[in-house]
Amino acid sequence: MVAAALCLSLVAGCAVGGDDDEDSQLLTVFAAASLTSAFTRIAEDFERENPGVEVRLSFDGSSGLVDQIAGGAPADVLASADVRSMDRAVAEGLVSGEPVEFATNILTLITPPGNPAGITGLDGSLDGTRLVVCAAAVPCGYAARALAASAGVELRPVSEESKVTDVRGKVSSGEADAGIVYATDARAAGDRVEQIPIPAADSDPNRYLIAEIDRPGATGTGSADAGPAGSGPAGSGPAGSGSDPARRFLDAVTGEAGRSVLADHGFGPP
């Protein structure tokens, strides 16, 4: 039985494989909170296929993850839920090679079971309700505001969260009347929430990107036989070759098996 993957402490981290083994090679992956279930599954499969490599997952809002890496937090791989956060990581010299888009996601409204506030969509029915959204700096929050603006709707949330899973949690617990989350989060909540699709969201999905972290000592850098990061199609060439765990993990995410896991969790193709 693997350990729970949701882990926000940079000190403790979160090892998918359980207890540390002094002979294992640690691979630390920072990933957007909306990837929690899918990346936990991918990491489990990766460990089985790569004996001696232990994957440690840390989930948070994408902008927060970039803040942490910029501040010196140890990480080997970054997977963001938007282009803006990855662009910032590239601009600040935090990643190695060209980031690879590996999935897409769309926004949706969720309510507690029974929709007690009578929400009908991204419209005036949200006025006066306990609406919860992601903070503007977080990909789901930025996208929600852009979507609302295009629909001519002013969002008046009672709470702004640092990650999308917290929005989902407040709605599923009944603390909020409605929340704007990714479709994958609504799917993961099952019958603990009701979903109200936002049709306009289909035309402008969030794009997910992944890259190796460029820092001294990172397992994702310095492999003599692995070739330059991003030097070939994801999962099919030099970017995933060699003995480097970070590059192999990128292959696992962007290759056929990873795409299948992501699709199973409701993500769209890149």
N, C-alpha and C positions, 0 to 999 in steps of 0.2 A: 504494500500500500504506500503510495507516494505521499510526500508531505504536501500540505496545502500550498498552492502556488502564489496566492495574493500576498505580497510582501513589500512593504513600503520602507522598512528600516534598512538603511544602507550599511549599518554596522552588522546586523545579523544576516541580512540577505535572505534568500529563500532557495534552498537546495532542493531540486526536484527529486533527486535520488536518495534523500534522507541524510544520514550522518556522513560527515566528511571522512574521506579516506586519504591518508597522507600520501598515498601513491597516485591519487587521481589528479587530473588536470582540471582546474576550475575554469569554467566559461561563464562570465557574468553578462546577462542579457537584460538591458533596460528596454521595456516595451510599454506602449500605450495601454491604459487600463482596459480598454475595450477588447484587447487581445488576450485577456487573462485565460479564458477557457481554451481557446485555440492554441495558444503558445504553450500552455501546460501540456496539452496532448502532443504537440510537435516535439517538445523537450523530452518527454518520456520516450517517444519513439527514437529520438536522436541518441539518448543515452544507451538504449538497447543496442543500437547499431554502431555505437562508438565506445566500446568498453574502455574504461580508464578516464573518460571525460565526465565531469559532473557539471550540470547546468544549474546555474543560480539565476532565478528570475526576479526582477524587481519591476513592479507595475505602478504607474502614476500617470498624471496628465502629461502629454508630450512636452509642453513648454517647461513643466517642472523637471522633467528628465534632462532636458538640455541644460537647464540651470544647474542641476546637480553635477553633470559631466563637466561643465565649464568651471565649476568650483573644485574640481579634482576628484570627484567620486570615481572609484574604480569600476570600469565597465569595458566590455569587449565589443558589444553589439548594441546598436540603437535601432529600435523600430518605432517610427512615429505615425500618428494618425492623420497627419496633414503635411502638405508641402512646405508651409511656412516654417514649421519647427525644424524640419530637416534642412531647409535653406539656411536657416540661422546657424545650425551646427556646421554646415559646410563653410559658411562665411567666416566663422570663428576658428576654422582649422581643427575642428574636433573629430572629423571623420576621415577615413582613408578611402580613396577611390570614389567612384561614382555611385551614389545611392541608387537602389533598384526599387521600382514600384512593384508591389506584390499583391495588393488587394484594394478593394474599394468598399465603401459602406455608405448608407444613406440614413438621414434622420427620420425619426417618427415620434409621434406623441404617445405617451402611455398614461394610463390612469389606474387607480386601484380597481379591483374587481367590482363590477356593477356600475362603474363610472358615476359615482354619487353626485358629482358636481355638474353632470350633463354636458361635458365637453363634446363639441362636435367637430373640431378641427383647429387648424392654425387660423383662428378668427376671433370675433368678438366674444365668443363663449368663454374665452380665457379671462376676460375682465372680471376682477373681483375674486378670482380663485387663488388658491395657494399653489402657484406655479413655481417649479424649481427647474433651474437650468444650470449648465456649466458656466464658470466664469469666462469672461470675454477672452482672456489670454489662452484658454484651453481650446483645442480644435473644435470640440463639439459646441462650445459656447460661441466661438467666432462664427461658425457655420450656422448656428441657430439664429443669431442676430441678422446675418446676411439674408437668410431665407425669410425671416419675418419682415425685414425691410422690403424685400422684393414683393411680398404679399400685401404690403401696406398695413402691417400689424405692429403695434408697439408692445413689446414684451415688458411686463411689470412683475418680475419674479420676487418671491418673498425670500428666496435663498439662492446663492450662486455657489456652486461646488467646484472643487479643484480637479475632480475627475468624474467621468460619466457614470461609473459604478455607484458613486454616492448619490447621484440624482436618482438612479434606478432604485436604490435602497430606500430613499425617503418616500418614493411613490408606493413601492410594494409594501412598506410598513404602515401606510395610511397617513404618514406625516404630511403628505402633499396631495393635492387634488389632481395634479398633472405634472408631467416632466417631459422635456425634449431630450431624447437619447438616440443612440444608433439602433438601427433595426436589429442588429445582432444582440444588443443588450435586452431589447424587448423579447427576443426569441429565447435568450438564456433565462429570463425570469419566468417563463412558462405561464401557468395559470395564476401566478401571483400579481399579474398586471393585465390590463386590457390595452390593445394597441389601436391607435387611430392613425392610419397612414397619412402622410403629407405628400400628395401627388407631385408637387413642384420639386420635391427633394430628389426625385429620380434623375432629373436633368443635370444635377450638379453634385455628384457624390464626393465624399471625402476620399482622398487618395493616400494610401499607406505606403511608406517607403522604409527600407532597411539598409543599414550600412555598418561597416566595421568602425570602431573607434580608433583614432590615431593617437596613441599615447605610449610613452616608454613603458615597456613591460607588459603591454596588453598581449593576450594570446592571439589577437587578430592581426598582429604586425610582426614583421621581421622574419617570416618564414622564407628561407632561401629558395625553396622549390615550389612555392605556391603561386608565383606569378603576381602581377599587380592586381590589386583589388578592382573588381568591376571590369576586368579586361576582356570579358566574354559574356555571352548571353547567360542570364541567371540560370544556375543549375545545369549548365551544359558545357562548361569549358574552364579556362584557366582561373576564373574567379572562384571556383569551388575546388580546385585541384590541390594536391600537396597534402601535408600533414597538419595544417593549421585548423584547429577546431572552429574558430570564428568563421572562417570561409566555408567550412563544411556545414556549419549551422545556417549560413545564408543559403546554401544549396538546398538544405532541408526545407527551408521556408518557401523558397521560390521555385523549387522543383515540383514534379508531378504529385508526390506524396503530400507535400505541404499544401499545395493548391487544393487537394482533395479534402484535407482537414479543414482548411479555411472555408471551403464551400459548405462542408457539413455544419459549420457554425454560423452560416448565413452571410458570409462575406462574398462580395462580387469579385469577378476577375479584374486584374489590373487593366 
